[in-house]
Amino acid sequence: MILIMAWRNIWRNKMRSMVIILSIAVGLFAGIAVLALYKGMMKSRVRTVIDAEVGHLQIHDINFKKDYEPKFVLTDGAAILKTVSSMPAVKLAAPRSITTGMLSTTTGSAGVQINGVVPQLEYEASQLKKKIVAGKVFDPVKNNEIMIGQKLATKMKLKVRSKLVLTFTDTASNMVSGAFRVTAIYKSDNTPLDEKNVYITMTDLNALLGISNGFHEVMLLLKNDNDVNKVQQELKRAFPAYQIESWREISPETDFMVKTTDQYSYIIMVIIMFALAFGIVNTMLMAVLERTREIGMMMALGTNRLKVFSLIFLETIFLTLAGTPIGILIGWGTSAYFNEHGLDLSGMGQDMMSSFGFGTMVYPEFPADKLLAVLLIVTGTAIISCLFPAIKAVKLRPVEALRR
Amino acid sequence: MNTVIDAHNISKVYNKETIPVYAVNNVHLHIEKGEFTALVGPSGSGKTTLLNLIGGLDKPDEGQVRINGLDITGLSANQLIDFRLKNIGFVFQSFNLIPVLTAKENVEFIMQLQGVERSKREARVKQLFGQIEMTDKLDSRPAQLSGGQQQRVAVARALATKPQFVLADEPTANLDSQSAANLLDIMAKLNKEEQITFLFSTHDQRVIDRAHRVITLVDGKITSDTATVSTTHDNVSEKK
């Protein structure tokens, strides 16, 4: 009966109840929108890290990443490539020779990471071909071609066909230089990487480094994101002398960002609900004050305090939960729409987004995995909101309430 | 006869700190089982306060109230709620039904609080609505009922759990003559058939005329206590 009374009570003042239900729905929608946006952004960032930057897994000589010294090559690289390429979970394995050096032009110089790649594999491994905004891909018959990022091109005033010189140390610690001509300028969602990474062919780089056979890195793309740990363990067993790292270890800032963003989005959700709680408290307090005489009468007849508390508690829960499916539904619909069509955030500043490694087109994703937590936050809000009005109600003295 | 209500030298004082006002002043009252008693007096004479003290809604500053021998003045607020539920039926002046419940649910609500099982509740509801002649209004909400009908439902609710006695505070104050007469008929019938003790405050002469006993309260003190013999609408009385 208390349940029935609570449900009917919230409809006694339809307008007031609808206002608070809609407030909760809008608040919940806002919370879900934030969660969906963050989830979309983080998913997109992780995809970029995996698909366009570091892959799922990387294999290096155990000493290579300490100082990026070119002498630490994977000497049996061909055998490694053959083994990993035959693993069923592996989609693609791309070798890279890597060193750091100085890029010089007539107007200045800049420190860069020089990536020696196998073009056909790299186009797929880091989507390098897709990122080209000017120029053309490596010409198989030409030597000493280089692809540079747009940010670096702007900084160094370089264009397609411009000449530049790369200077670095070879495997014997001798200073070597090579002149290169810009064949293409690329642009990714990560401006700092664009400014730092240049691409030449592995053949050109190995020739300058003095590596006759081998390379520094094997980058692996897997068929399934969930296989990372499993394949990493397999590789560690197969190549115990090498360093096998997952994208989480290579790009810990991305993993950290994903985890902290989850926390931030919950905090935002709690703040929204906390603000809404005042509205709920106000509504329920009005409901209690308006019904002082009725509650007093119920207590006079023998309704104990627990039941009066339960009545106000249930009314608050109903009021709050009535808005919940509406908020979730709007949140789901909006997320689904923008998940398909994308949300263009270029108006917020393209440079700002890309300087943090984010694209300006975000595809929000409904946070179904966080729905339980959202419901707990909403229910917690309802419980906290009902306390003050409910305590006010149970503290009524029937004899005084009946006089009103 | 059994004494149901025994109020022993009870007083209720307001403004104790400044100028004390005695709402009820040293009242001594015995009500026996099955009595149909009217508590009369002008406004402000302390009728409602006395009913509140007897009903355990308020506590006296002096004296004791015993219900069936139990001193209720020593009970805690929670114990009083439980005591009222099990022992006392209330009919208030301004109808006081729960507006979101139907007439039937209003009566059933009290029985449900007592933990009466569903089949027994339904049988009792059927019986009571038969007695108040409102079997066709079971599913009506209070707003759909007239004042008299609401007050009849309130009486049915008060009697639902077969209390020791019913306290009615000005039950006919807001009713027209016909409704008041109907209500009194029903209360008298239930008093006779179920031996329910009724104590009601009133200054409605129609109610006073139907009472078996009339207690007059002035300035918080009982000034007269008269037994009358009443038949339906006749007005024959005799002094105690």
HADDOCK unambig.tbl for C-alpha pairs under 7 A between the chains (distance, minus, plus):
assign (segid A and resid 1 and name CA) (segid B and resid 109 and name CA) 6.85 0.50 0.50
assign (segid A and resid 5 and name CA) (segid B and resid 100 and name CA) 6.34 0.50 0.50
assign (segid A and resid 5 and name CA) (segid B and resid 101 and name CA) 6.92 0.50 0.50
assign (segid A and resid 8 and name CA) (segid B and resid 100 and name CA) 6.03 0.50 0.50
assign (segid A and resid 9 and name CA) (segid B and resid 100 and name CA) 6.53 0.50 0.50
assign (segid A and resid 294 and name CA) (segid B and resid 96 and name CA) 6.92 0.50 0.50
assign (segid A and resid 294 and name CA) (segid B and resid 98 and name CA) 6.93 0.50 0.50
assign (segid A and resid 297 and name CA) (segid B and resid 96 and name CA) 6.91 0.50 0.50
assign (segid A and resid 299 and name CA) (segid B and resid 81 and name CA) 6.73 0.50 0.50
assign (segid A and resid 300 and name CA) (segid B and resid 57 and name CA) 6.60 0.50 0.50
assign (segid A and resid 300 and name CA) (segid B and resid 81 and name CA) 6.87 0.50 0.50
assign (segid A and resid 301 and name CA) (segid B and resid 84 and name CA) 6.44 0.50 0.50
assign (segid A and resid 301 and name CA) (segid B and resid 85 and name CA) 5.85 0.50 0.50
assign (segid A and resid 301 and name CA) (segid B and resid 90 and name CA) 6.66 0.50 0.50
assign (segid A and resid 302 and name CA) (segid B and resid 81 and name CA) 4.77 0.50 0.50
assign (segid A and resid 302 and name CA) (segid B and resid 82 and name CA) 5.85 0.50 0.50
assign (segid A and resid 302 and name CA) (segid B and resid 84 and name CA) 5.54 0.50 0.50
assign (segid A and resid 302 and name CA) (segid B and resid 85 and name CA) 4.14 0.50 0.50
assign (segid A and resid 303 and name CA) (segid B and resid 81 and name CA) 6.81 0.50 0.50
assign (segid A and resid 303 and name CA) (segid B and resid 113 and name CA) 6.87 0.50 0.50
assign (segid A and resid 304 and name CA) (segid B and resid 78 and name CA) 6.98 0.50 0.50
assign (segid A and resid 304 and name CA) (segid B and resid 81 and name CA) 6.09 0.50 0.50
assign (segid A and resid 398 and name CA) (segid B and resid 57 and name CA) 6.43 0.50 0.50
assign (segid A and resid 399 and name CA) (segid B and resid 57 and name CA) 5.52 0.50 0.50
assign (segid A and resid 399 and name CA) (segid B and resid 58 and name CA) 6.29 0.50 0.50
